[in-house]
Amino acid sequence: MKNTISMIFFIAGGLAVAAASFFGVYLSFSVVFDVFPAWFAYLSLIFFPMVYGIAPFYSGFALGDWNLFLINYLGVLPGALIIWIGTIIKGEE
């Protein structure tokens, strides 16, 4: 029974982390599409980690919108908390 409940927490936490990450990526690329020409925005898909790391800071400092920073860097915390609860429920084997 503990295994089943902990697996539910692992799946829910993983989905929460994935949803926050994908939404952050979507918002990061929308900032890139707004700032740069389309060809550069498509080229930035190759340099994914750099764009994903810099876009929230640009959005915060230049545009004054810190929502992207909060979603990218703090959005995974609820999912990580749920996964942590799942590990506590599972216990040691």
C-alpha positions as CSV (number, residue, x, y, z in Angstrom):
1,M,0.0,0.0,0.0
2,K,2.8,2.4,0.8
3,N,4.4,1.7,-2.6
4,T,1.1,2.6,-4.4
5,I,0.6,5.8,-2.5
6,S,4.2,6.9,-2.9
7,M,4.0,6.1,-6.7
8,I,0.9,8.4,-6.9
9,F,3.0,11.2,-5.3
10,F,5.9,10.5,-7.6
11,I,3.7,10.7,-10.7
12,A,1.9,13.9,-9.5
13,G,5.1,15.6,-8.6
14,G,6.7,14.6,-11.9
15,L,3.7,16.0,-13.8
16,A,3.9,19.3,-11.8
17,V,7.6,19.7,-12.5
18,A,7.1,18.9,-16.2
19,A,4.2,21.3,-16.5
20,A,6.1,24.2,-14.8
21,S,9.1,23.4,-17.0
22,F,7.2,23.3,-20.3
23,F,5.2,26.4,-19.5
24,G,8.5,28.2,-18.6
25,V,10.1,27.1,-21.8
26,Y,7.0,28.3,-23.8
27,L,7.1,31.7,-22.1
28,S,10.9,32.0,-22.5
29,F,10.6,31.4,-26.2
30,S,7.7,33.9,-26.5
31,V,10.0,36.5,-25.0
32,V,12.7,35.6,-27.6
33,F,10.1,35.8,-30.4
34,D,9.0,39.3,-29.2
35,V,12.5,40.7,-28.9
36,F,14.4,39.1,-31.8
37,P,13.5,38.5,-35.5
38,A,11.8,35.2,-36.3
39,W,14.9,33.6,-37.9
40,F,16.9,34.3,-34.7
41,A,14.2,32.9,-32.5
42,Y,14.1,29.7,-34.5
43,L,17.9,29.6,-34.3
44,S,17.7,30.0,-30.6
45,L,16.1,26.6,-30.4
46,I,19.6,25.1,-30.9
47,F,20.9,27.1,-28.0
48,F,18.1,26.0,-25.7
49,P,19.8,26.1,-22.3
50,M,21.3,29.5,-22.8
51,V,18.0,31.0,-23.9
52,Y,16.1,29.3,-21.1
53,G,18.5,30.6,-18.5
54,I,18.8,34.2,-19.8
55,A,15.2,35.0,-20.9
56,P,13.7,35.2,-17.4
57,F,16.4,37.8,-16.3
58,Y,15.9,39.8,-19.5
59,S,12.1,39.8,-18.9
60,G,12.6,40.9,-15.3
61,F,15.2,43.6,-15.8
62,A,14.3,45.0,-19.2
63,L,10.6,44.5,-19.3
64,G,9.8,44.7,-15.6
65,D,7.9,41.4,-15.6
66,W,9.2,38.9,-13.0
67,N,6.6,36.3,-13.6
68,L,8.8,34.3,-16.0
69,F,11.6,34.2,-13.4
70,L,9.2,32.9,-10.8
71,I,7.8,30.3,-13.1
72,N,11.1,29.1,-14.4
73,Y,13.1,29.0,-11.1
74,L,10.4,28.6,-8.4
75,G,7.8,26.7,-10.4
76,V,9.4,23.3,-9.8
77,L,9.4,23.7,-6.0
78,P,5.8,22.4,-5.5
79,G,6.5,19.4,-7.7
80,A,9.7,18.7,-5.8
81,L,7.9,19.0,-2.5
82,I,5.3,16.4,-3.7
83,I,8.1,14.1,-4.8
84,W,9.8,14.6,-1.4
85,I,6.6,13.6,0.4
86,G,6.4,10.5,-1.8
87,T,9.9,9.5,-0.7
88,I,9.0,10.0,3.0
89,I,5.9,7.8,2.5
90,K,7.9,5.1,0.7
91,G,10.5,5.0,3.5
92,E,13.5,2.7,3.5
93,E,13.4,-0.7,1.8
